[in-house]
Amino acid sequence: MTIVSFNFTKIEAEKKEAGKGKININNNVAITDVGEKDLSLGNEKQKVLSFTFEFTSTYEPKIGLIRLVGDVLYMDDSKKVKQILDDWKKDKKLPKDIMTGILNTILNRSNVQALILSQDVNLPPPILLPKVQVEQKKS
């Protein structure tokens, strides 16, 4: 499995109102489409898969939203590319080994971008960040 490209095509961050009380943050990632593209490698063209995704962080109750849309280009041998595309067209499912790698790549890049955007629009971070805790010495 080789991921050859990762792109955001839409980045949206919105803060609707100031948060009061408990804020719930729901993160979700979904593959919305799978297609085939030609990738030029020198003088040759190779078929690659394009996985279109949407990553959202929803802040409830109606405080804000971060939405990232993009695509991941995946290269494999032509038989596997055709099989994955056929399976997607048939029942919108992907093999677990492919799905795991693609989703982990999307989550790694999207969580970092969502964290930056949350700071820019003054929303709480969408992922838990480590915190330092100082212990009091017992005397």
C-alpha positions as CSV (number, residue, x, y, z in Angstrom):
1,M,0.0,0.0,0.0
2,T,1.4,3.4,-1.0
3,I,-0.2,6.7,-0.3
4,V,1.1,9.1,-2.9
5,S,-0.8,12.3,-2.1
6,F,-3.0,13.9,0.5
7,N,-4.9,17.2,-0.2
8,F,-7.5,19.3,1.6
9,T,-9.9,20.7,-0.9
10,K,-12.2,22.5,1.6
11,I,-11.5,23.8,5.1
12,E,-14.3,25.3,7.2
13,A,-14.2,26.5,10.8
14,E,-17.1,28.3,12.4
15,K,-17.8,29.5,15.9
16,K,-21.5,30.3,16.4
17,E,-21.7,31.4,20.0
18,A,-19.7,31.3,23.2
19,G,-19.8,28.0,25.0
20,K,-21.6,27.8,28.3
21,G,-21.5,24.8,30.6
22,K,-20.6,21.4,29.2
23,I,-19.4,21.2,25.6
24,N,-19.6,17.9,23.7
25,I,-17.2,17.5,20.8
26,N,-18.0,14.8,18.3
27,N,-15.4,13.9,15.7
28,N,-16.3,11.9,12.6
29,V,-14.5,10.8,9.5
30,A,-16.1,9.2,6.4
31,I,-15.0,8.1,3.0
32,T,-17.6,9.7,0.7
33,D,-16.3,8.5,-2.7
34,V,-13.7,6.4,-4.4
35,G,-12.7,7.0,-7.9
36,E,-9.8,6.3,-10.3
37,K,-7.3,8.8,-11.6
38,D,-4.3,8.7,-13.9
39,L,-1.0,9.6,-12.2
40,S,2.0,10.5,-14.4
41,L,5.2,8.9,-13.3
42,G,7.9,10.1,-15.8
43,N,6.7,9.0,-19.2
44,E,4.3,6.4,-17.8
45,K,0.7,6.8,-16.5
46,Q,-0.5,4.6,-13.7
47,K,-4.0,4.2,-12.4
48,V,-4.4,5.2,-8.8
49,L,-7.4,5.4,-6.4
50,S,-8.7,8.7,-5.1
51,F,-10.5,8.4,-1.7
52,T,-12.6,11.5,-1.1
53,F,-13.1,12.1,2.7
54,E,-14.9,14.4,5.1
55,F,-13.7,15.0,8.6
56,T,-15.9,16.9,11.0
57,S,-15.7,18.1,14.6
58,T,-19.1,19.2,15.9
59,Y,-19.3,21.3,19.0
60,E,-22.6,20.9,20.9
61,P,-24.9,22.5,21.9
62,K,-24.5,24.4,18.5
63,I,-21.3,26.2,19.4
64,G,-19.2,25.5,16.4
65,L,-18.1,23.3,13.6
66,I,-14.8,22.3,11.9
67,R,-15.2,20.5,8.6
68,L,-12.3,19.3,6.4
69,V,-12.9,17.8,2.9
70,G,-10.1,16.3,0.8
71,D,-8.7,13.3,-1.0
72,V,-6.0,10.7,-0.6
73,L,-4.4,9.1,-3.7
74,Y,-3.5,5.5,-3.2
75,M,-1.3,3.4,-5.5
76,D,-1.2,-0.4,-5.8
77,D,-1.0,-3.0,-8.5
78,S,-3.6,-2.6,-11.2
79,K,-5.5,-5.8,-10.3
80,K,-5.9,-4.6,-6.7
81,V,-6.9,-1.1,-7.8
82,K,-9.6,-2.5,-10.1
83,Q,-10.9,-4.9,-7.4
84,I,-11.2,-2.2,-4.7
85,L,-13.0,0.1,-7.2
86,D,-15.4,-2.6,-8.2
87,D,-16.2,-3.5,-4.6
88,W,-16.8,0.2,-3.8
89,K,-19.1,0.6,-6.8
90,K,-21.0,-2.5,-5.8
91,D,-21.6,-2.0,-2.0
92,K,-19.6,1.1,-0.9
93,K,-17.2,-1.1,1.2
94,L,-13.5,-1.2,1.3
95,P,-11.1,-4.0,2.4
96,K,-10.2,-3.6,6.1
97,D,-6.4,-3.4,5.5
98,I,-6.9,-0.6,3.0
99,M,-9.5,1.2,5.1
100,T,-7.3,1.1,8.2
101,G,-4.3,2.7,6.4
102,I,-6.4,5.4,4.6
103,L,-8.4,6.3,7.7
104,N,-5.3,6.6,9.9
105,T,-3.6,8.9,7.4
106,I,-6.8,11.0,7.2
107,L,-7.1,11.2,11.0
108,N,-3.4,12.0,11.5
109,R,-3.5,15.0,9.1
110,S,-7.0,16.1,9.9
111,N,-6.6,16.1,13.7
112,V,-3.6,18.4,13.4
113,Q,-5.4,20.7,11.1
114,A,-8.5,20.8,13.2
115,L,-6.4,21.6,16.3
116,I,-4.9,24.6,14.5
117,L,-8.3,25.8,13.2
118,S,-9.8,25.4,16.7
119,Q,-7.2,27.9,18.0
120,D,-7.8,30.3,15.2
121,V,-11.6,30.6,15.9
122,N,-11.2,30.2,19.7
123,L,-12.9,26.8,20.1
124,P,-11.8,24.1,22.5
125,P,-9.3,21.6,21.0
126,P,-11.2,18.8,19.3
127,I,-8.8,16.2,20.7
128,L,-7.5,15.7,24.2
129,L,-4.2,17.2,24.8
130,P,-1.7,16.0,27.4
131,K,-1.6,18.1,30.6
132,V,1.1,18.4,33.2
133,Q,0.1,17.6,36.8
134,V,2.3,18.6,39.7
135,E,2.2,16.4,42.7
136,Q,2.4,17.9,46.2
137,K,5.1,16.3,48.4
138,K,3.8,14.9,51.6
139,S,5.6,16.2,54.7
